[in-house]
């Protein structure tokens, strides 16, 4: 009850009592005086009735009604909004109650701090375990993919990402087909995975000690992949174990199968070809043995047959040996290694074994090599040994710089030159290091790396050096990626895992009824030749990034320049900065749309002013046969929903309101990233308005004024 109402009620009760008392007094007075001067008495008594109770009653209501209500309001705020506040002293009789409430609040805060500390410790430990697993998976040389029971990818490592990156067709840069939340069945045949999973479940039910399933399958691009499948186990509330997902260890055996097939063919050709030659040789030898008195002409003819067949047989054997040697070399693995690590390892070995000082003159720290580090360090040490023995050098310097497809690794010294004859001898002989014999020669090592070695001398500086050409590691994202990817340099480790996706297994409810926080999204943007698709303007760039489980996955992105087949408008060039020279050699929209459609399938599309971008895509439906039928959420419309009283709903204004950094604006990928970040910030705001599902968000967006825009 409000204080004013309580005061009025108390005043009414007291006044009624006083009126009754006064009425009795008046009656008695009237009888005693015969009614004379009665009106004066009534006026005085009325004033007393009205004025006299006001002050004490007001004090009583404020003290015993208003103050308890204020204490209740303060206590409610202390429990909800201002949890750090405390009730202020009120004097007697409420000080005791205030002290008790404040003491209870202190106990609550202490308990919450203790619980929060335990939760933080548990989360930190869990996060540490996740990061350890992620780091382990990331550095494994074998491709690893982890899926839930629905076949949705929960984790993949860098090797898997690199392995499946080349599946993009037509050299279109599209981001990996591998991605968090994507279906593994887009990579492999569904029936093979399902059959292997059934075998795993059978082994688990039979309580096999180490359930495993192995099979060989082909990707959609024709690669042969050997797959080792292992279960991911989880326990329910009753402690019963069941399969909640599976781990796939992948080996690309396409090249090894091709090599084995080629080797078998060579051996078969050698066998079949040698059989006839040996038969001819045997026949000629037997004839010479049986007819020792044949004339010289006939004997020479038989000897010529033997020589010809022996020569042909030797040639086939040498050819077979060469091809077999290539097959053996293909089994000698090359691994990715930072060039700086290779130089440092070579320095340590040379200084320790030869007591020879070393120094690095110049080094590209960003350069990665594709090498067999052990044999290559042996080769460098061997060259250092030869230089020390032949020229008594005291200092060996290293230089490693990029040179296109091959890196230039130089071993530099000051002093005498190496003759071509000496270098040829060093290349061909087996390397002998510190008394350790090896069958490999310097030529073998360089040849295996597909490189070269030569000697060069700089007369002006009196410096001489060996230059080794070594293969470099191509960027994972491929050469077609544009410079607009600069904003993606964010964080130290790509986010290739999301274990929370385990919880999404067996979700079958309709997409419209699913929570916004549960869905997967593709935020995208386009740059165009102009603003009028119906007048012939075309798309010149598409950029997109995926949003999974409330995170923007910067390393799962799509970015591609497109040849529009028409001139660029000056106004549009001023906005996006893309000029005609940048589009030379770019693919057409007909080649890009299938890849973009594949990138964003099974996701909800998110764009800012989506009607503009979708109009350009719709104009290509008939010619390309590609139709984007996914649900679309527009951050322009959603901004009008969550901020109806703001005048500007431009992407820059929304980003500023929500605290999103603007990176790479007016590039397709840059705008897509900003749009994605803005959308993730909007989800809690929509939830606060009672908008939780995709259906509700679409309905709310359709009610805004901006939903009327058409292009």
C-alpha positions in Angstrom: 0.0 0.0 0.0 1.4 3.4 -0.9 2.3 5.8 1.9 -0.3 8.5 0.9 -3.1 6.0 0.9 -2.1 4.7 4.3 -2.0 8.2 5.6 -5.4 9.0 4.3 -6.9 5.8 5.7 -5.4 6.5 9.2 -6.5 10.1 9.1 -10.0 9.0 8.2 -10.2 6.5 11.0 -8.9 9.0 13.6 -11.2 11.8 12.3 -14.2 9.5 12.5 -13.4 8.6 16.1 -13.0 12.3 17.0 -16.2 13.2 15.2 -18.1 10.6 17.2 -16.6 11.9 20.5 -17.3 15.5 19.5 -20.9 14.7 18.5 -21.4 13.2 21.9 -20.0 16.3 23.5 -22.2 18.5 21.4 -25.2 16.6 22.4 -24.4 16.9 26.0 -23.6 20.6 25.6 -26.9 21.2 23.9 -28.9 19.6 26.6 -27.0 21.5 29.3 -27.2 25.0 27.6 -30.5 24.7 25.8 -28.7 25.1 22.3 -27.4 28.6 22.7 -24.0 29.4 20.9 -24.0 25.9 19.6 -22.7 27.0 16.1 -19.5 28.5 17.6 -18.8 25.3 19.5 -19.2 23.3 16.3 -16.7 25.4 14.4 -14.1 25.2 17.1 -14.5 21.5 17.4 -14.3 21.0 13.6 -11.0 22.8 13.5 -9.7 20.7 16.3 -10.8 17.5 14.5 -9.1 18.4 11.2 -5.9 20.0 12.4 -5.0 18.2 15.7 -4.4 14.7 14.3 -2.4 15.7 11.1 1.1 16.1 12.5 1.2 13.0 14.8 -0.5 10.9 12.1 1.9 12.0 9.4 4.9 11.2 11.6 3.5 7.8 12.4 2.8 6.9 8.8 6.2 8.1 7.7 7.9 6.1 10.4 5.9 2.9 10.4 4.5 2.8 6.8 6.7 4.8 4.4 10.1 3.8 5.8 9.3 0.0 5.7 8.2 0.4 2.1 11.3 2.3 1.1 13.4 -0.4 2.9 11.6 -3.0 0.8 12.3 -1.2 -2.5 16.0 -0.8 -1.6 16.3 -4.4 -0.6 14.7 -5.4 -4.0 17.3 -3.3 -5.9 20.0 -4.8 -3.7 18.9 -8.3 -4.7 18.7 -7.5 -8.5 20.4 -4.4 -10.0 22.7 -2.8 -7.4 24.0 -5.9 -5.7 26.9 -4.1 -4.2 24.7 -1.5 -2.4 23.5 -1.9 1.2 20.6 -0.6 3.2 21.2 2.7 5.0 20.5 3.1 8.7 17.0 4.3 9.6 17.1 4.7 13.3 14.9 2.8 15.8 13.1 0.5 15.4 14.5 -0.5 12.0 18.2 -0.5 12.6 18.1 -4.1 13.8 16.3 -5.2 10.6 18.7 -3.2 8.4 21.7 -4.8 10.1 20.3 -8.3 9.6 19.5 -7.7 5.9 22.9 -6.2 5.2 24.6 -9.1 7.0 22.6 -11.6 4.8 23.7 -9.6 1.7 27.3 -9.9 2.8 27.0 -13.6 3.3 25.3 -13.9 -0.1 28.2 -12.0 -1.8 30.8 -14.1 0.0 29.1 -17.3 -1.2 28.8 -16.0 -4.7 32.4 -15.0 -4.8 33.4 -18.4 -3.6 31.2 -20.1 -6.2 32.4 -17.8 -8.9 36.0 -18.6 -8.0 35.3 -22.3 -8.2 33.5 -21.9 -11.5 36.4 -19.8 -12.9 38.9 -22.4 -11.8 36.9 -25.2 -13.3 36.4 -23.2 -16.6 40.1 -22.3 -16.7 41.1 -26.0 -16.3 38.5 -27.1 -18.9 39.7 -24.3 -21.3 43.3 -25.4 -20.7 42.4 -29.0 -21.6 40.6 -27.8 -24.7 43.6 -25.7 -25.8 46.0 -28.5 -25.2 43.9 -30.8 -27.4 43.5 -28.1 -30.0 47.2 -27.4 -30.0 48.0 -31.1 -30.3 45.5 -31.6 -33.1 46.8 -28.5 -34.8 50.4 -29.7 -34.9 49.8 -33.3 -35.9 51.2 -34.2 -39.2 48.2 -36.4 -39.9 44.8 -35.0 -40.9 42.3 -35.2 -38.0 38.6 -34.5 -38.1 36.2 -34.9 -35.2 32.4 -35.2 -35.8 29.2 -35.6 -33.7 26.7 -38.3 -34.5 25.0 -36.1 -37.0 28.2 -35.9 -39.0 28.7 -32.2 -38.1 32.4 -31.3 -37.9 33.5 -30.3 -34.3 37.2 -30.1 -34.8 39.8 -30.2 -37.6 43.5 -29.5 -37.6 45.7 -27.5 -40.0 46.8 -30.6 -41.9 43.2 -31.5 -42.7 42.4 -27.9 -43.7 45.4 -27.9 -46.1 44.5 -31.4 -47.4 40.9 -30.4 -48.4 41.6 -26.9 -49.5 42.5 -27.9 -53.0 39.1 -29.4 -53.5 37.9 -26.0 -54.6 37.3 -26.2 -58.4 38.4 -23.8 -61.1 41.1 -22.2 -58.9 38.4 -20.1 -57.1 39.4 -19.1 -53.7 36.5 -20.2 -51.6 37.6 -21.0 -48.1 38.0 -24.6 -47.1 35.1 -27.0 -47.7 36.1 -28.2 -44.3 34.4 -26.1 -41.6 33.0 -26.2 -38.1 29.3 -27.2 -38.2 29.6 -28.4 -41.8 28.6 -32.0 -42.7 31.4 -34.5 -43.2 29.2 -36.1 -45.8 30.0 -33.3 -48.2 33.6 -34.7 -48.2 33.0 -38.4 -48.1 30.3 -40.8 -49.1 27.6 -41.0 -46.4 27.1 -44.8 -46.6 30.8 -45.5 -45.9 30.8 -43.3 -42.8 27.4 -44.7 -41.6 28.6 -48.3 -42.1 31.8 -47.7 -40.2 29.8 -46.0 -37.4 27.5 -49.0 -37.1 30.6 -51.2 -36.8 31.9 -49.0 -34.0 28.6 -49.3 -32.2 28.7 -53.0 -32.6 32.2 -53.2 -31.1 31.1 -50.9 -28.2 28.1 -53.1 -27.4 30.3 -56.1 -27.5 32.7 -54.3 -25.0 35.7 -54.4 -27.3 38.8 -53.0 -25.7 39.7 -50.6 -28.5 36.8 -50.1 -30.9 38.2 -49.1 -34.4 36.9 -49.1 -38.0 39.1 -48.7 -41.0 38.2 -48.2 -44.6 39.3 -46.6 -47.9 37.0 -44.2 -49.6 37.2 -41.6 -52.4 36.5 -37.9 -52.1 34.2 -36.2 -54.6 37.4 -35.0 -56.4 38.6 -38.6 -56.9 41.3 -38.7 -54.2 41.8 -42.0 -52.3 41.7 -41.5 -48.5 42.5 -44.2 -45.9 40.3 -43.5 -42.9 40.8 -44.8 -39.3 37.7 -44.1 -37.3 37.6 -44.2 -33.4 34.6 -43.4 -31.2 34.2 -40.5 -28.8 32.5 -41.9 -25.7 30.3 -40.1 -23.2 28.3 -41.2 -20.1 24.7 -40.4 -19.3 23.3 -39.6 -15.8 23.2 -43.3 -15.0 26.9 -43.8 -16.0 26.1 -45.7 -19.1 28.6 -45.3 -21.9 27.5 -44.4 -25.4 29.0 -43.0 -28.6 28.5 -39.2 -28.9 30.8 -38.7 -31.9 33.8 -40.1 -33.7 37.4 -39.2 -34.7 38.6 -39.6 -38.3 42.3 -40.0 -39.0 42.9 -39.4 -42.7 45.7 -40.5 -44.9 45.8 -39.4 -48.6 47.0 -42.6 -50.3 46.3 -41.4 -53.9 50.0 -40.9 -54.7 51.2 -44.0 -53.0 48.6 -46.1 -54.9 49.6 -44.4 -58.2 53.3 -45.1 -57.5 52.6 -48.8 -56.6 50.5 -49.2 -59.8 53.3 -47.6 -61.8 55.9 -49.8 -60.2 53.9 -52.9 -60.9 53.5 -51.9 -64.5 57.2 -51.3 -64.8 58.0 -54.7 -63.3 55.5 -56.3 -65.6 57.0 -54.6 -68.6 60.5 -55.6 -67.4 59.4 -59.2 -67.0 57.6 -59.5 -70.3 60.2 -57.6 -72.2 63.1 -59.6 -70.7 61.5 -63.0 -71.4 61.8 -62.7 -75.2 65.3 -61.2 -74.9 66.5 -64.0 -72.7 65.0 -66.6 -75.1 66.8 -65.0 -78.0 70.1 -64.9 -76.1 69.7 -68.5 -75.0 69.0 -69.6 -78.5 72.0 -67.8 -79.9 74.3 -69.1 -77.2 73.1 -72.7 -77.7 73.6 -72.4 -81.4 77.1 -71.2 -81.0 77.8 -74.0 -78.6 76.3 -76.7 -80.8 77.9 -75.5 -84.0 81.4 -74.6 -83.1 82.6 -75.0 -86.7 80.2 -72.5 -88.3 81.7 -69.9 -90.5 82.9 -66.5 -89.2 80.0 -64.5 -90.9 77.3 -66.6 -89.2 79.1 -66.5 -85.9 79.3 -62.7 -86.1 75.6 -62.6 -86.8 74.7 -64.6 -83.7 77.1 -62.5 -81.6 75.4 -59.3 -82.9 72.0 -60.7 -81.8 73.4 -61.5 -78.4 74.9 -58.0 -78.1 71.7 -56.3 -79.3 69.5 -58.2 -76.8 71.9 -57.7 -73.9 72.0 -53.9 -74.7 68.2 -53.8 -74.8 67.9 -55.8 -71.7 70.4 -53.5 -69.9 68.5 -50.4 -71.0 65.2 -51.8 -69.7 66.9 -52.7 -66.4 68.4 -49.2 -66.0 65.0 -47.6 -66.8 63.4 -49.8 -64.2 66.0 -49.0 -61.7 65.5 -45.2 -62.4 61.8 -45.5 -62.0 62.1 -47.6 -58.9 64.5 -45.1 -57.4 61.9 -42.4 -58.0 59.4 -44.6 -56.2 61.8 -45.0 -53.3 62.4 -41.2 -53.2 58.6 -40.6 -53.0 58.6 -42.5 -49.7 61.2 -40.1 -48.3 58.9 -37.6 -46.6 59.3 -33.8 -46.8 57.9 -31.8 -44.0 57.0 -28.1 -43.5 59.7 -26.3 -41.4 60.4 -22.6 -40.6 63.5 -21.5 -42.5 64.8 -19.9 -39.3 64.5 -23.2 -37.4 66.5 -25.0 -40.2 69.3 -22.4 -40.1 69.4 -22.5 -36.3 69.6 -26.3 -36.2 72.4 -26.3 -38.9 74.4 -23.7 -36.9 74.2 -25.8 -33.7 75.4 -28.9 -35.5 78.2 -27.2 -37.3 79.5 -25.3 -34.3 79.3 -28.5 -32.1 80.9 -31.0 -34.5 83.4 -28.8 -36.3 84.1 -26.0 -33.8 83.4 -23.6 -36.7 81.9 -20.2 -36.0 78.7 -19.4 -37.8 76.6 -16.3 -38.3 73.3 -15.3 -40.0 73.7 -12.4 -42.4 70.2 -12.2 -43.7 67.0 -14.2 -43.0 63.4 -13.9 -43.9 61.6 -14.9 -40.7 58.3 -15.5 -42.5 59.8 -18.1 -44.9 58.7 -21.7 -44.6 60.4 -24.6 -46.4 59.3 -28.0 -47.6 62.3 -30.2 -46.6 63.7 -33.3 -45.1 65.5 -31.4 -42.3 67.7 -34.4 -41.2 69.3 -35.0 -44.7 69.5 -31.3 -45.5 71.3 -30.5 -42.3 73.6 -33.4 -43.1 74.3 -31.8 -46.5 75.0 -28.4 -45.0 77.3 -30.0 -42.5 79.1 -31.9 -45.2 79.7 -28.7 -47.2 81.0 -27.0 -44.1 83.4 -30.0 -43.5 84.7 -29.8 -47.0 85.2 -26.1 -46.8 87.0 -26.4 -43.5 89.3 -29.1 -44.8 90.0 -27.5 -48.2 90.3 -23.8 -47.3 90.6 -23.7 -43.5 87.8 -21.2 -43.2 87.1 -19.8 -39.7 83.6 -18.3 -40.2 80.6 -19.6 -42.2 77.7 -17.3 -42.8 74.1 -18.1 -43.7 71.6 -16.2 -45.8 68.0 -17.3 -46.6 65.7 -15.3 -48.8 62.7 -16.0 -50.9 63.2 -16.4 -54.7 59.7 -17.2 -56.0 58.7 -20.9 -55.9 62.2 -21.8 -54.5 64.0 -20.2 -51.6 67.7 -19.2 -51.9 69.9 -20.7 -49.1 73.4 -19.4 -49.3 76.5 -20.6 -47.4 79.0 -17.7 -47.5 82.7 -17.5 -46.7 85.6 -15.2 -47.5 88.5 -16.7 -49.3 89.3 -19.2 -52.0 86.9 -20.3 -54.8 85.7 -23.8 -55.4 86.4 -25.2 -58.8 83.7 -26.8 -60.9 85.6 -30.1 -60.8 85.7 -30.0 -57.0 82.0 -29.2 -56.7 81.1 -32.0 -59.1 83.2 -34.4 -57.0 81.6 -33.2 -53.7 78.2 -33.6 -55.2 78.6 -37.2 -56.4 80.5 -38.9 -53.6 78.8 -40.3 -50.5 78.8 -37.9 -47.6 81.0 -39.0 -44.8 80.4 -37.0 -41.6 82.3 -37.3 -38.3 83.1 -40.9 -39.2 79.4 -41.7 -39.9 78.9 -43.3 -43.4 75.8 -42.6 -45.4 74.9 -43.9 -48.8 73.4 -40.5 -49.7 75.3 -38.0 -51.8 74.9 -34.2 -51.9 73.3 -34.6 -55.3 70.8 -37.1 -53.9 69.7 -34.7 -51.2 69.4 -31.7 -53.6 67.6 -33.8 -56.3 65.1 -35.2 -53.7 64.1 -31.6 -52.9 63.7 -30.8 -56.5 66.3 -28.0 -56.2 69.7 -27.1 -57.4 73.2 -26.1 -56.1 75.9 -24.0 -57.6 78.9 -22.0 -56.6 79.2 -18.2 -57.1 81.8 -15.6 -56.3 81.5 -11.9 -55.7 84.8 -10.4 -56.9 84.1 -6.9 -55.3 83.7 -8.3 -51.8 85.9 -11.4 -52.2 83.0 -13.4 -50.9 82.2 -16.9 -52.2 79.1 -18.9 -51.6 77.2 -22.0 -52.4 73.5 -21.3 -53.3 71.0 -24.1 -52.6 67.5 -23.7 -54.2 64.9 -25.3 -51.9 61.1 -25.7 -52.2 59.0 -23.3 -50.1 55.6 -23.9 -48.5 52.8 -22.3 -50.5 50.3 -20.2 -48.4 47.4 -22.4 -47.2 44.9 -19.9 -48.5 46.4 -20.1 -52.0 47.6 -17.4 -54.4 44.1 -16.3 -55.4 43.5 -14.7 -52.0 43.5 -10.9 -52.3 45.2 -8.4 -50.1 41.9 -7.5 -48.5 42.5 -10.4 -46.1 44.7 -8.1 -43.9 41.9 -7.6 -41.3 42.0 -11.4 -40.6 45.3 -11.3 -38.9 43.6 -11.5 -35.5 44.7 -13.9 -32.8 47.5 -16.4 -32.6 45.7 -19.6 -33.4 42.9 -20.3 -35.8 39.8 -21.5 -34.2 39.4 -24.9 -35.7 37.4 -26.5 -32.9 34.1 -26.0 -31.1 33.3 -28.8 -28.6 29.9 -27.2 -27.8 28.7 -28.6 -31.1 28.5 -32.0 -29.5 25.3 -30.8 -27.8 23.6 -30.3 -31.2 23.4 -34.0 -32.0 20.0 -35.3 -32.8 18.4 -31.9 -33.0 15.5 -32.4 -35.4 13.1 -29.5 -34.8 12.3 -27.2 -37.7 14.8 -24.4 -38.5 12.3 -21.6 -38.0 11.6 -22.7 -34.4 15.2 -23.0 -33.5 16.9 -20.4 -31.2 19.0 -17.7 -32.9 21.9 -18.8 -30.7 21.7 -22.4 -32.1 21.9 -21.6 -35.8 24.8 -21.4 -38.1 25.1 -18.3 -40.2 27.0 -16.9 -43.2 27.5 -13.1 -43.1 28.2 -11.9 -46.7 28.5 -8.8 -48.7 29.1 -7.8 -52.4 30.8 -5.1 -54.3 29.3 -4.1 -57.6 29.9 -2.0 -60.7 27.0 0.2 -59.8 23.8 0.4 -57.9 21.3 -0.7 -60.5 21.2 -4.5 -61.1 18.2 -4.1 -63.4 20.2 -1.7 -65.6 23.1 -4.2 -66.1 25.3 -3.6 -63.1 27.3 -6.7 -62.0 29.0 -8.2 -59.0 32.8 -7.7 -58.9 33.5 -9.1 -55.5 31.9 -11.5 -53.0 33.1 -11.8 -49.4 31.6 -14.0 -46.6 32.5 -15.4 -43.2 30.8 -18.1 -41.1 29.3 -17.7 -37.7 29.0 -20.8 -35.5 27.9 -21.1 -31.9 28.1 -17.4 -31.2 31.6 -17.0 -32.7 32.8 -15.4 -36.0 35.3 -17.8 -37.6 37.7 -15.5 -39.4 39.6 -18.4 -40.9 36.5 -19.9 -42.5 36.0 -17.2 -45.0 35.2 -16.7 -48.7 36.7 -13.9 -50.8 36.8 -13.7 -54.6 37.2 -11.0 -57.2 34.9 -11.4 -60.3 35.2 -10.3 -63.9 32.0 -8.4 -64.5 32.4 -8.4 -68.3 31.6 -4.6 -68.4 33.3 -1.3 -67.4 33.3 -0.2 -63.8 31.4 2.9 -62.8 33.6 5.8 -61.5 31.3 6.3 -58.5 31.6 2.6 -57.4 35.4 2.7 -57.8 35.5 5.6 -55.5 33.7 3.6 -52.9 35.4 0.1 -53.0 38.7 1.0 -54.7 38.6 -2.0 -57.0 39.9 -1.0 -60.4 39.8 -2.8 -63.8 43.4 -4.0 -63.6 42.6 -5.9 -60.4 39.9 -8.0 -62.3 42.2 -9.1 -65.1 42.2 -13.0 -65.1 39.4 -13.1 -62.4 36.7 -15.8 -62.9 33.2 -15.0 -64.1 30.2 -14.9 -61.9 29.1 -18.2 -63.4 32.2 -20.0 -62.0 32.1 -18.2 -58.6 28.4 -18.6 -57.7 28.5 -22.5 -57.4 31.4 -22.2 -55.0 29.8 -19.5 -52.9 26.5 -21.5 -52.8 28.5 -24.5 -51.5 30.2 -22.3 -48.9 27.0 -21.0 -47.4 24.8 -24.1 -47.7 23.0 -25.2 -44.5 23.3 -21.8 -43.0 21.2 -18.7 -42.5 22.4 -15.8 -44.6 23.1 -12.5 -42.9 23.7 -9.2 -44.7 23.3 -5.5 -44.2 20.6 -4.1 -46.6 20.3 -7.7 -47.8 17.7 -6.7 -50.5 20.4 -5.1 -52.5 22.8 -8.1 -52.5 20.0 -10.6 -53.0 18.7 -8.7 -56.0 22.1 -9.1 -57.8 22.1 -12.8 -56.9 18.5 -13.3 -58.1 19.3 -11.8 -61.4 21.8 -14.7 -62.0 19.4 -17.5 -61.0 18.2 -18.3 -64.5 21.6 -18.2 -66.2 23.5 -20.1 -63.5 20.8 -22.4 -62.1 21.9 -21.4 -58.6 19.2 -20.3 -56.3 19.8 -19.0 -52.7 16.8 -20.3 -50.9 18.1 -20.0 -47.3 16.5 -17.7 -44.8 18.0 -14.2 -44.7 18.4 -11.9 -41.7 19.1 -8.2 -42.5 21.0 -6.2 -39.9 19.5 -3.0 -41.3 16.0 -4.3 -40.4 17.1 -5.8 -37.1 18.7 -2.5 -36.1 15.3 -0.8 -36.6 13.8 -3.5 -34.3 16.3 -3.2 -31.4 16.9 0.6 -31.8 13.6 2.0 -33.1 14.3 5.5 -31.8 17.6 6.0 -33.7 17.6 7.8 -37.0 20.6 6.2 -38.6 20.8 2.5 -39.4 23.9 2.6 -41.6 26.4 -0.1 -40.9 28.9 2.3 -39.5 26.4 3.9 -37.1 25.2 0.5 -35.9 28.8 -0.7 -35.4 29.6 2.4 -33.3 26.5 1.9 -31.1 27.4 -1.7 -30.5 31.1 -1.2 -30.0 32.2 -3.1 -33.1 35.6 -2.1 -34.7 35.4 -1.2 -38.4 38.1 -3.1 -40.3 38.4 -3.3 -44.1 35.3 -1.2 -44.8 34.1 -1.2 -48.4 35.8 -4.5 -49.2 33.3 -7.4 -49.5 35.1 -9.5 -46.8 35.7 -6.5 -44.5 32.0 -5.5 -44.6 31.0 -9.2 -44.1 33.1 -9.4 -41.0 31.6 -6.2 -39.6 28.1 -7.4 -40.4 28.8 -10.7 -38.7 30.1 -9.0 -35.5 27.2 -6.6 -35.5 24.7 -9.4 -35.8 26.2 -11.4 -32.9 25.9 -8.3 -30.7 22.2 -8.0 -31.7 21.2 -11.5 -30.6 21.2 -10.7 -26.8 19.3 -7.4 -27.6 16.7 -9.4 -29.5 16.4 -11.9 -26.7 15.7 -9.1 -24.2 12.8 -8.1 -26.4 11.3 -11.6 -26.3 12.7 -12.5 -29.8 14.4 -15.8 -29.5 13.8 -17.9 -32.6 14.5 -17.4 -36.3 10.8 -17.2 -37.0 10.3 -14.4 -34.5 13.3 -12.5 -35.8 12.0 -12.7 -39.4 8.6 -11.6 -38.4 9.9 -8.6 -36.4 12.1 -7.5 -39.3 9.2 -7.6 -41.7 7.3 -5.1 -39.5 9.9 -2.4 -39.9 9.7 0.5 -42.4 12.9 -0.5 -44.1 11.4 -3.9 -45.1 9.6 -2.0 -47.9 12.9 -1.3 -49.8 13.1 -2.9 -53.2 15.8 -2.9 -55.9 
